[in-house]
Amino acid sequence: MADPTASTKRPAPTVKRASSALPKPSSLVIDPSAIIAQHAVITGTQPITIGPHAVLHPHGKVTSGTAPVVVGEGCVVFEKAVVGVGLRDSFAARGESRADGVVLGRNVVVETGAVVEAAEVGEGTVVEAGARLGAGVVVGKFCTITASTTISPHSHLPDYTVAYGPSERRIDTTMRARADLRETKMLMHGKQIDVFRKLIPNNVAKWQ
């Protein structure tokens, strides 16, 4: 008869975290003032640079599978958003011979579920939820890519463009004409980062 005093608890299985198997960037530079959430993902084989006061939310991903990535000062990458370029096979499947690097300018916002493979995204641009910027895209300053909009690879959007629908584009002439609005927008963006600093436990030390 089994000893009733014996513990019936089974030892917890040892599970290796999937993130431990992800490839590590050849060079990783993160400014100490950046905010990197606990469950953020930084992976790839090429260099990654994350600038001052940038914010990477939980489950936000920066990946340098085929080319370097630069996340500029004050950029915000929200949950389930992806910035960077992934596996070579994915580009071969699309008939692309190479992947461009990705550079996010100052105070770019990449909202939830958006994917940015673009070569360059200019200062103050907002990529709204679920939008996608293909490889090699160049986006100017203070643009808005509206929710779920897809920008085809190697397209060019000039400064102050609002992209919406399958192919619709317009210029935000008010934002272009008024420097005070641009300054106010950047001021509010900075205040939002201050709020994130209070709300998001910062795990930046893990990556340094």
C-alpha positions in Angstrom: 0.0 0.0 0.0 1.4 3.4 -0.9 2.5 5.7 1.8 -0.3 8.3 2.2 2.2 10.8 3.4 4.3 10.6 0.3 4.1 13.7 -2.0 2.1 13.1 -5.1 3.5 16.2 -6.8 5.4 15.5 -10.0 8.5 17.5 -10.8 7.8 20.3 -13.2 9.1 19.5 -16.7 12.0 21.5 -17.8 11.0 23.5 -20.9 13.5 25.4 -22.9 12.3 28.8 -23.9 11.8 29.1 -27.6 13.5 32.6 -27.5 16.8 31.0 -26.4 17.0 29.3 -29.8 16.6 32.5 -31.8 19.6 33.7 -33.8 21.5 36.6 -32.2 22.4 39.8 -34.1 26.1 40.0 -35.1 26.1 43.4 -33.4 23.5 44.8 -31.0 23.7 48.4 -29.8 20.9 49.6 -27.5 20.9 53.1 -25.9 20.6 52.8 -22.1 17.6 55.2 -22.2 15.6 52.8 -24.5 12.6 50.9 -23.1 12.6 47.2 -23.9 9.7 45.3 -22.5 10.2 41.8 -21.0 8.6 39.9 -23.8 9.9 42.0 -26.7 11.9 40.0 -29.3 15.2 41.1 -30.8 16.6 38.6 -33.2 18.5 38.1 -36.5 22.0 37.7 -37.9 22.8 41.3 -39.0 23.5 44.4 -36.8 20.7 46.0 -34.9 20.8 49.5 -33.4 18.1 50.9 -31.1 18.4 54.6 -30.3 17.7 56.8 -27.3 14.2 56.7 -25.7 13.0 54.2 -28.3 10.2 51.9 -27.0 9.7 48.2 -27.8 6.4 46.9 -26.3 5.7 43.4 -25.2 5.7 41.0 -28.2 7.0 43.7 -30.4 9.7 42.3 -32.7 12.9 43.7 -34.3 14.5 41.3 -36.7 17.6 41.5 -38.8 17.5 38.1 -40.6 18.9 39.4 -43.9 19.9 43.1 -43.4 20.8 45.6 -40.6 18.0 47.4 -38.7 18.2 50.9 -37.1 15.4 52.0 -34.8 15.9 55.7 -34.3 15.5 58.0 -31.3 12.0 58.0 -29.8 10.6 55.3 -32.1 7.7 53.2 -30.6 7.1 49.7 -31.8 3.8 48.4 -30.4 2.6 44.8 -29.5 2.9 42.2 -32.3 4.4 44.8 -34.7 7.5 43.6 -36.7 10.3 45.9 -37.8 13.0 44.4 -40.1 13.5 41.7 -42.6 13.4 38.0 -41.9 14.4 34.8 -43.7 16.0 34.8 -47.2 13.4 32.2 -48.3 10.6 34.6 -47.8 12.2 37.1 -50.2 13.0 34.3 -52.8 9.3 33.4 -52.7 8.4 36.9 -53.6 11.0 37.0 -56.4 13.2 39.5 -54.7 16.9 39.1 -55.1 18.0 40.9 -51.9 16.7 42.6 -48.8 17.3 46.2 -48.0 18.2 47.4 -44.5 15.6 49.1 -42.4 16.0 52.5 -40.9 13.3 54.2 -38.8 13.8 57.9 -38.4 13.3 59.9 -35.2 9.9 59.5 -33.5 8.4 56.9 -35.9 5.4 55.0 -34.5 4.7 51.4 -35.6 1.3 50.4 -34.3 0.0 47.0 -33.2 0.4 44.3 -35.8 2.0 46.4 -38.5 5.0 45.1 -40.5 7.8 47.4 -41.6 10.4 46.0 -44.1 10.9 49.4 -45.6 14.4 50.7 -46.4 13.6 54.1 -44.7 10.8 55.6 -42.7 11.1 59.3 -42.1 10.7 61.4 -38.9 7.3 61.6 -37.3 5.7 59.0 -39.6 2.9 56.8 -38.1 2.4 53.3 -39.5 -1.1 52.4 -38.2 -2.3 49.0 -36.9 -2.1 46.2 -39.4 -0.4 48.2 -42.1 2.5 46.7 -44.1 5.5 48.4 -45.8 7.2 46.2 -48.3 11.0 45.7 -48.7 12.8 48.7 -50.2 10.0 51.2 -49.5 11.1 54.8 -48.8 8.6 56.9 -46.7 9.2 60.6 -46.1 8.7 62.7 -43.0 5.4 63.1 -41.1 3.5 60.6 -43.3 0.5 58.5 -42.2 0.1 54.9 -43.4 -3.5 54.2 -42.4 -4.7 50.9 -40.8 -4.4 47.8 -42.9 -2.9 49.6 -45.8 -0.2 47.8 -47.8 2.6 49.7 -49.6 4.2 47.6 -52.4 7.9 46.9 -52.3 10.3 49.7 -53.5 7.6 52.4 -53.6 8.4 55.9 -52.6 6.1 58.2 -50.5 7.0 61.9 -50.3 6.9 63.9 -47.1 3.5 64.5 -45.5 1.8 61.7 -47.5 -1.4 60.0 -46.2 -1.7 56.5 -47.7 -5.1 54.8 -47.5 -7.0 52.1 -49.3 -5.5 50.0 -52.1 -3.6 52.8 -53.8 -5.0 56.1 -52.6 -2.6 58.9 -51.6 -2.9 62.5 -50.6 -0.7 65.2 -49.2 -1.5 66.6 -45.7 -1.1 70.2 -46.7 -1.9 71.5 -43.2 0.9 69.5 -41.6 3.3 70.5 -44.4 2.5 74.2 -43.9 2.5 74.5 -40.2 5.7 73.9 -38.3 3.8 74.6 -35.0 1.6 71.5 -35.6 4.7 69.3 -36.2 6.3 70.6 -33.1 3.2 70.0 -31.1 2.9 66.4 -32.4 6.5 65.7 -31.4 5.9 67.2 -28.0 2.9 65.0 -27.4 4.9 62.0 -28.6 7.6 62.7 -26.1 4.9 62.9 -23.3 3.6 59.5 -24.4 7.1 58.0 -24.1 7.2 59.4 -20.6 4.0 57.5 -19.8 5.4 54.3 -21.2 8.5 54.7 -19.0 6.2 54.6 -16.0 4.0 51.8 -17.2 6.4 49.3 -18.9 8.8 47.4 -16.7 12.1 48.0 -18.5 14.2 44.9 -19.4 16.9 46.8 -21.3 19.6 45.4 -19.0 19.0 41.9 -20.4 20.4 43.0 -23.7 23.4 45.0 -22.6 
